[in-house]
Amino acid sequence: MTQDLLPVTRIPRTGLPAHAVVVGDPARAAAVAALLDGAEEVSYHREYRVFRGSRQGLPVVVASHGVGAPGAILLFQELADAGVRTFLRLGTAGAMKPGIGDGDLVVAEAAVRDDGVTHQLLPPEYPAVAAPEAVLALQRAARAAGAPHHRGVVWTRAAFRPGLLPLFSYDGAGLAAIEMELSALLVTASLRGLVAGGVLVIDGANADELVDEGSPLSTGGYDPHREVVAAGVERGAVVSLEALRLLAEGEAVV
């Protein structure tokens, strides 16, 4: 019956596992779900594709939220309504400082709230911060997996491509990467008393000085369809699921 489903994502109103990995691409959701035992598709409506299964005995949700924070926040809110209490976002991002290479992981400590939606929900001074235990769990899982990784603040920005307006610059602010949805997740989690964090796979450069093909630090510009990125996403999926296990078992301390 339709009253047993939430209106936007069409997921069940109750009964989902408490731990979730959220991703942008519905195809990526299927790929992460393939790492679960007994994976089954719960729903697929619009950009929201949702699976459930288990990982080393831990019940897990894997769900896609599409591109951009305004749509993604609807998934986060409805997953929370349905019972999810711990969220880890596995996404892709552009590097914003030297030394962060293609396929590397960035564990987000916090995010700049330039997401296009949370400023309509609460004042801009309110921070978008990852749960410390989520940061530590992701870092520990990345180390265990031997995945190249970094920690830092990321920039969540609503506009993917530049327009006629000048782009505000965070040069000198030490931001690690730029992406499109994480701050919406972190704010939602803080407001609702949830645990949330994010790990991002670098798929190109967004800092001008990194795009020089001749530089040893160059990421080669934006191209998400390369093997090095695919390999990073595979590592990120394993890291995310292991971090959920650590969080569930209270083993996040590094």
FIVEXFI-63498 format. One line per 4 residues: their letters; for each residue x, y, z of N, C-alpha, C. Coordinates in steps of 0.1 Angstrom, whole numbers, plus 5000, padded with zeros to 4 digits. Atoms other than C-alpha are relative to their C-alpha. Example, Ala and Ser with C-alpha at 12.3 -4.5 7.8 and 13.67 -1.06 7.14 Angstrom:
<rs>
AS = 5009 4988 5000 5123 4955 5078 5009 5012 5000  4991 4989 5000 5137 4989 5071 4992 5011 5008
</rs>
This chain:
<rs>
MTQD = 5008 4988 5000 5000 5000 5000 5009 5012 5000  4991 4988 5001 5013 5035 4992 5002 5007 5013  4998 4994 4987 5008 5047 5027 5011 4994 5008  4989 5007 4993 5035 5022 5038 5013 5004 4994
LLPV = 4987 4996 5006 5061 5039 5016 5001 5015 5002  4998 4985 4999 5077 5073 5020 4999 5006 4987  5005 4994 5012 5066 5098 4994 5011 5003 4989  4990 4996 5010 5099 5108 4976 5008 4988 4995
TRIP = 4991 5012 5004 5121 5077 4976 4992 4987 4998  5008 5012 5001 5093 5051 4979 5007 4989 5007  4995 5011 4991 5112 5032 5006 4990 4997 5011  5009 5003 4989 5094 5015 5035 5001 5011 5011
RTGL = 4999 4990 4989 5085 5039 5063 5008 4996 5012  4992 5005 4988 5101 5017 5089 5007 4987 4996  4994 5013 5001 5123 4987 5093 5013 4999 4993  4987 5001 5007 5155 4996 5074 5011 4998 5010
PAHA = 4988 5001 4991 5189 4987 5089 5005 5014 5004  4996 4987 4994 5205 5014 5110 5013 5005 4994  4988 4996 5006 5237 5016 5089 4999 5001 4985  5001 4998 5014 5240 5030 5054 5012 5006 4994
VVVG = 4991 4994 5009 5264 5038 5026 4991 5007 4990  5008 4993 5011 5250 5065 5003 5010 5005 4990  4992 4996 5012 5263 5073 4968 4992 5008 4991  5007 4992 5010 5254 5095 4939 4993 4992 4990
DPAR = 5004 5008 5012 5251 5070 4911 4992 4988 5003  5007 5013 4998 5224 5043 4910 5008 4988 4997  4991 5012 5004 5249 5020 4892 5010 4997 5011  4990 5002 4989 5274 5026 4920 4994 4994 5012
AAAV = 5007 5006 4989 5248 5017 4946 4999 4985 4997  5000 5015 5003 5244 4983 4928 5013 4994 5001  4987 5006 4999 5281 4978 4927 5004 4998 5014  4997 5001 4986 5285 4985 4964 4991 4989 5006
AALL = 5009 5010 4994 5255 4963 4972 5004 4986 4996  4995 5014 5004 5272 4934 4953 5010 4995 5010  4991 5004 4990 5297 4934 4981 4993 4994 5013  5008 5005 4988 5269 4925 5006 4996 4986 4998
DGAE = 5006 5013 5000 5256 4891 5015 4985 5002 5000  5015 5000 5001 5220 4885 5005 4994 5013 4996  5005 4987 5004 5216 4918 4988 4987 4999 4992  5012 4999 5007 5182 4927 4976 4996 5015 4997
EVSY = 5004 4986 5003 5168 4958 4959 4987 5003 5007  5012 4996 4992 5143 4976 4982 4991 5008 4991  5008 4992 5009 5132 5002 4957 5009 5007 4990  4993 4992 5010 5142 5022 4927 4990 5010 4994
HREY = 5009 4989 5004 5123 5055 4922 5008 5012 4997  4992 4988 5004 5137 5085 4903 5015 4996 5001  4985 5003 4999 5175 5087 4912 5002 4991 5013  4998 5007 4987 5169 5068 4945 4999 4985 4999
RVFR = 4999 5015 5001 5180 5032 4942 5005 4995 5014  4997 5004 4986 5180 5014 4976 5001 4985 5000  4998 5014 4998 5194 4980 4985 5002 4997 5015  4997 5004 4987 5197 4961 5017 5007 4986 5000
GSRQ = 4993 5012 5000 5219 4932 5027 5008 5000 5013  4992 5000 4988 5246 4924 5053 5015 4999 4996  4985 5001 5002 5284 4927 5056 5006 4995 5013  4994 5006 4988 5301 4904 5081 4990 5000 5011
GLPV = 5011 5001 4991 5268 4900 5098 4993 5013 5004  5006 4987 4997 5260 4937 5100 4989 5004 4989  5010 4995 5010 5227 4947 5083 5003 5014 4995  4996 4988 5006 5234 4975 5058 4990 5004 4989
VVAS = 5007 4994 5011 5215 4998 5035 5011 5006 4990  4993 4993 5010 5231 5010 5002 4990 5008 4992  5010 4992 5007 5213 5039 4985 5007 5011 4992  4996 4989 5008 5218 5064 4957 4992 5012 5002
HGVG = 5007 4987 4998 5209 5101 4960 5000 5009 4988  4999 4991 5012 5217 5115 4925 5010 5011 5002  4991 4989 5001 5235 5147 4917 4994 5012 5007  5004 4988 4994 5232 5177 4939 4993 4999 5014
APGA = 5005 5001 4986 5223 5184 4976 4985 5001 5001  5014 4999 4997 5187 5195 4972 4992 4987 4998  5007 5013 5001 5176 5161 4959 5006 4990 5010  4994 5010 4991 5201 5142 4981 4995 5001 5014
ILLF = 5004 4998 4986 5189 5157 5013 4986 4993 5003  5013 5007 4999 5154 5142 5006 5003 4985 5003  4997 5014 4997 5170 5107 5006 5005 4999 5014  4995 5001 4986 5189 5114 5038 4989 5001 5010
QELA = 5011 4998 4990 5158 5126 5056 4991 4988 5000  5010 5011 5000 5136 5097 5045 5007 4987 5004  4993 5011 4994 5163 5071 5053 5000 5001 5015  5000 4998 4986 5165 5086 5087 4986 4997 5006
DAGV = 5014 5003 4996 5127 5084 5090 4998 4985 5000  5002 5014 5001 5129 5047 5080 5009 4992 5009  4993 5007 4990 5154 5038 5107 5015 5001 4999  4986 4999 5001 5189 5046 5095 5006 5010 5010
RTFL = 4994 4992 4990 5211 5061 5122 5015 5004 4997  4986 4997 5004 5246 5060 5107 5002 5000 4985  4998 4997 5014 5255 5074 5073 5014 5002 4996  4987 4997 5006 5287 5072 5053 4998 5003 4985
RLGT = 5001 4997 5015 5288 5090 5019 5012 4996 4993  4989 5004 5009 5310 5074 4993 4998 5008 4987  5002 4992 5012 5314 5100 4965 5013 5002 4992  4989 4996 5007 5337 5114 4940 5002 5015 5001
AGAM = 4997 4986 4997 5354 5148 4942 5012 5004 4991  4988 4994 5006 5380 5171 4926 5010 5004 5010  4989 4996 4990 5413 5176 4943 5002 5016 4999  4999 4985 4999 5419 5212 4955 5014 5004 5005
KPGI = 4987 4996 4996 5455 5210 4967 5010 4989 4995  4990 5009 5004 5488 5194 4956 5002 4988 5009  4998 5012 4992 5496 5159 4968 4989 4991 5001  5012 5009 5000 5461 5145 4964 4998 4995 4986
GDGD = 5000 5005 5014 5462 5122 4933 4987 4993 4996  5011 5007 5005 5437 5105 4911 4998 4987 5007  5003 5012 4993 5420 5076 4929 5003 5000 5014  4998 4998 4986 5431 5088 4963 4987 5002 5007
LVVA = 5012 4997 4992 5405 5089 4991 5003 5012 5008  5000 4989 4991 5397 5120 5010 4990 4998 5011  5009 5001 4988 5382 5115 5045 4996 5014 5005  5004 4986 4997 5361 5146 5052 4999 5002 5015
EAAV = 5002 4996 4986 5364 5162 5086 4988 5010 5001  5011 4990 5000 5339 5190 5077 4998 5004 4986  5003 4995 5013 5324 5207 5047 4995 5014 5000  5005 4987 5003 5318 5242 5034 4986 4999 4995
RDDG = 5015 5001 5003 5280 5247 5032 4996 5009 4989  5003 4993 5013 5278 5260 4996 4991 4991 4992  5007 5012 5007 5253 5232 4988 4987 5004 4993  5012 4996 5006 5223 5253 4977 4987 4996 5006
VTHQ = 5013 5004 4993 5198 5239 5002 5001 5003 5015  5001 4999 4986 5209 5240 5038 4999 5014 5005  5001 4986 4996 5211 5278 5039 4985 5004 5000  5014 4998 4999 5173 5276 5034 4994 4994 5012
LLPP = 5005 5007 4988 5170 5255 5065 5004 5006 5013  4994 4995 4988 5192 5272 5091 5011 5010 4996  4990 4989 5004 5217 5301 5093 5013 4995 4995  4987 5005 5006 5250 5299 5074 5011 4998 5011
EYPA = 4989 5002 4989 5270 5301 5107 5000 4985 5005  5001 5013 4995 5258 5266 5116 5010 4991 4992  4990 5008 5007 5287 5241 5108 4995 4987 4995  5002 5014 5005 5287 5210 5087 5012 4992 5003
VAAP = 4989 5007 4995 5309 5187 5106 4997 4985 5000  5001 5015 4999 5315 5149 5104 5001 4996 5014  4998 5006 4987 5311 5128 5135 5014 4996 5001  4986 5004 4998 5346 5123 5149 5002 4985 4999
EAVL = 4999 5014 5001 5340 5086 5152 5000 4995 4986  5001 5004 5015 5331 5084 5115 5013 5003 4993  4987 4997 5005 5363 5102 5106 5011 4990 5003  4990 5010 4995 5384 5078 5127 4998 4987 4994
ALQR = 5003 5013 5006 5366 5047 5114 5004 5000 4986  4996 5000 5014 5371 5057 5078 5015 5001 4998  4985 5000 5001 5408 5065 5084 5006 4987 5003  4995 5014 4996 5413 5032 5102 4998 4990 4989
AARA = 5003 5009 5011 5396 5013 5074 5008 5002 4988  4991 4997 5011 5416 5031 5047 5014 4995 5002  4987 5006 4996 5448 5022 5065 5001 4985 4998  5001 5015 5000 5438 4986 5068 4999 4995 4985
AGAP = 5002 5004 5014 5429 4985 5031 5013 5004 4991  4989 4995 5007 5462 5001 5021 4997 5010 4989  5005 4990 5010 5443 5029 5003 5007 5013 5002  4994 4986 4998 5461 5062 4997 4988 5009 5004
HHRG = 5011 4992 4995 5441 5087 5017 5005 5012 5007  4997 4987 4994 5440 5122 5031 4988 5003 5009  5010 4994 4993 5420 5140 5057 4999 5015 4998  5001 4986 5001 5406 5175 5055 4986 5005 4998
VVWT = 5013 4993 5002 5378 5200 5050 4997 5000 4985  5004 5000 5014 5359 5197 5017 4990 5011 4997  5010 4990 5004 5338 5222 4997 4989 4993 4993  5012 5005 5007 5303 5212 4989 4994 5012 4993
RAAF = 5004 4989 5008 5292 5234 4960 4988 4995 4991  5012 5004 5008 5258 5233 4942 5003 5000 4985  4998 4998 5014 5270 5245 4908 5012 4991 4996  4989 5009 5005 5290 5218 4889 5009 5007 4991
RPGL = 4992 4992 5010 5301 5241 4861 5000 5015 5003  5000 4986 4998 5312 5277 4862 4989 5007 4991  5009 4992 5008 5287 5304 4850 5006 5013 4998  4996 4986 5003 5288 5341 4844 5005 5007 5013
LPLF = 4996 4993 4987 5292 5350 4881 5014 4995 5003  4986 5004 4996 5328 5350 4894 4999 4990 5011  4999 5011 4991 5337 5319 4914 5007 5005 5013  4993 4997 4987 5345 5326 4951 5011 4991 5001
SYDG = 4988 5008 4999 5379 5314 4957 5003 4997 5015  4995 5004 4987 5391 5294 4988 5015 4998 4999  4986 5001 5001 5427 5297 4977 5006 5003 5014  4993 4997 4987 5449 5295 5008 4993 4994 5012
AGLA = 5008 5005 4989 5422 5279 5029 5003 4986 5003  4996 5014 4997 5436 5244 5027 4990 4990 4997  5011 5010 5003 5405 5227 5013 5006 4988 4993  4994 5012 5007 5412 5191 5002 4993 4997 4987
AIEM = 5007 5004 5012 5385 5186 4976 4987 5007 4999  5013 4994 5003 5352 5198 4961 4991 4990 4995  5010 5010 5004 5320 5178 4957 4986 5007 5002  5013 4994 5001 5282 5184 4957 4990 4997 5010
ELSA = 5011 5004 4991 5263 5167 4985 5003 4998 5015  4997 5005 4987 5282 5160 5017 4995 5010 5011  5004 4991 4989 5274 5192 5037 4986 4998 5003  5014 5003 4997 5237 5184 5033 4998 4988 5009
LLVT = 5000 5012 4991 5243 5150 5049 5004 5004 5014  4994 4997 4987 5264 5164 5077 4990 5009 5008  5009 4991 4993 5239 5191 5086 4987 4992 5004  5011 5008 4997 5210 5167 5084 5003 4991 5012
ASLR = 4997 5009 4989 5228 5143 5107 5001 5008 5014  4999 4992 4987 5237 5170 5133 4986 5004 5005  5013 4995 4995 5201 5183 5134 4992 4988 5006  5008 5011 4996 5187 5148 5139 5007 4990 5009
GLVA = 4993 5009 4990 5213 5133 5163 5005 4987 4994  4995 5012 5007 5227 5109 5137 5015 5001 4999  4985 5000 5003 5263 5098 5129 5002 5000 4985  4998 4999 5015 5276 5108 5095 5014 5004 4997
GGVL = 4987 4996 5005 5308 5111 5076 5001 4997 4985  4999 5002 5014 5321 5109 5041 5015 4997 4996  4988 5003 5006 5349 5095 5020 4999 5002 4985  5002 4995 5014 5355 5109 4985 5012 4995 4992
VIDG = 4990 5005 5009 5374 5094 4956 5004 5011 4990  4996 4989 5009 5394 5119 4936 5000 4995 4985  5002 5003 5014 5384 5119 4899 5006 5011 4991  4994 4989 5008 5403 5150 4887 5004 5012 5009
ANAD = 4995 4988 4993 5416 5184 4896 4990 5012 4999  5007 4987 5000 5398 5216 4905 5008 5012 5004  4991 4989 4997 5428 5237 4914 5008 5002 4987  4993 4997 5012 5444 5254 4884 5014 4994 4999
ELVD = 4986 5004 5001 5479 5246 4894 5002 4985 5000  4999 5015 5000 5471 5208 4895 4998 4995 4986  5004 5005 5013 5460 5206 4859 5012 4999 4990  4988 5001 5009 5495 5209 4843 5004 4986 4999
EGSP = 4997 5014 5003 5501 5176 4827 5014 4996 5003  4986 5002 4998 5538 5180 4831 5004 4999 5015  4996 5000 4986 5537 5183 4869 4999 4987 5006  5001 5013 4994 5544 5153 4890 4988 4999 5010
LSTG = 5012 5000 4992 5515 5164 4912 4987 5001 4993  5012 4998 5008 5490 5168 4884 4991 4988 5001  5010 5010 5001 5458 5149 4885 4994 4999 4986  5004 5001 5014 5453 5155 4848 4987 5005 4996
GYDP = 5013 4994 5003 5421 5175 4849 4988 4990 5003  5012 5007 4996 5385 5162 4853 4997 4989 4989  5005 5011 5008 5378 5127 4838 4997 4988 5009  5004 5011 4990 5358 5103 4860 5000 4986 4994
HREV = 5002 5013 5007 5359 5075 4834 5013 4993 4998  4987 5006 5001 5394 5062 4840 5002 4988 5010  4998 5011 4991 5407 5030 4855 5004 5004 5014  4995 4996 4987 5425 5048 4883 4989 5005 5009
VAAG = 5011 4996 4992 5392 5063 4894 4991 4988 5004  5008 5012 4997 5373 5030 4891 5006 4992 5011  4993 5007 4990 5400 5014 4912 4998 5007 5014  5002 4992 4988 5396 5042 4938 4986 4998 5006
VERG = 5013 5002 4996 5359 5037 4939 4998 4986 5006  5001 5013 4994 5363 5000 4945 5006 5000 5014  4994 4999 4987 5387 5007 4974 4991 5008 5010  5009 4993 4992 5363 5033 4987 4988 4993 5005
AVVS = 5012 5008 4996 5334 5009 4988 5004 4990 5011  4996 5009 4990 5354 4984 5008 5003 5008 5013  4997 4991 4989 5366 5012 5031 4987 5004 5007  5012 4995 4995 5331 5025 5036 4993 4989 5008
LEAL = 5007 5011 4993 5316 4991 5045 5008 4996 5013  4992 5003 4988 5345 4983 5069 4998 5010 5011  5002 4989 4991 5341 5017 5085 4986 4999 5007  5013 5003 4994 5304 5009 5091 5001 4989 5011
RLLA = 4998 5011 4991 5314 4977 5108 5007 5005 5013  4993 4995 4989 5339 4995 5130 4991 5009 5009  5009 4991 4993 5313 5021 5140 4989 4991 5008  5010 5008 4994 5287 4994 5147 5005 4992 5013
EGEA = 4993 5008 4989 5312 4975 5170 5007 5009 5009  4994 4991 4991 5325 5006 5186 5015 5000 5000  4986 5002 5002 5360 5001 5172 5006 5011 4992  4996 4989 5009 5365 5035 5156 5013 5007 5005
VV = 4989 4992 4995 5393 5048 5178 5013 4995 4993  4987 5004 5007 5427 5049 5159 5011 5000 5011
</rs>
